[in-house]
Amino acid sequence: MQIFQTGRTRDDLNKDLLLRSALLHQLFVIGEAATRLSQTLKDKYAAIPWPAICGFRNFIAHEYFSLDANIIWQTVTADVPSLEVGIAEILWKKFP
């Protein structure tokens, strides 16, 4: 997802409130979208960590002031790119 290719550093996450807010919003949107998928689809593609994605959305929404910048950075730089690959595979299978 291009939104996550920020060209920024981990230090920028602490310094740039707009960057942090934008990334959290996008993570929230991803989580919200995942909550709206059918359980059948989630079961069929169980390799995707759906509960963790939905859970992180809830954590962003309800524990905003407890968010750890290291976890946000890990999610943005490692987990989301991996998720993107998994979602691309699903889309390719469903819509070749």
C-alpha positions, 0 to 999 in steps of 0.5 A: 500500500503506497500510503505506507511507503512514507520514506520516513524514519522511526524518529519521524513517527515521534516528531510528526503528529500529522504522520502519526495521525495519518498512519493510525487512521489508515491502520484503523481503516484496514481494521474496520474493513477487516471487521466487515468481511464475512466469517466464511472469507476469513475462515477460507483465508485463515493465514491472514491474521484477521483477529489481530487486524480487527483487534488492533483497530479496536485498540486504536479506537479505545486505547489511543493514549496507550499506543506504543510507537514501536508497535505502530512502526512495526505494523506499518513497516513489516506487518502491512507490507506482508498483509498487502501480499496476502490480500493481493493473493486473495484478490488474484484468486478471486478475480484473476 
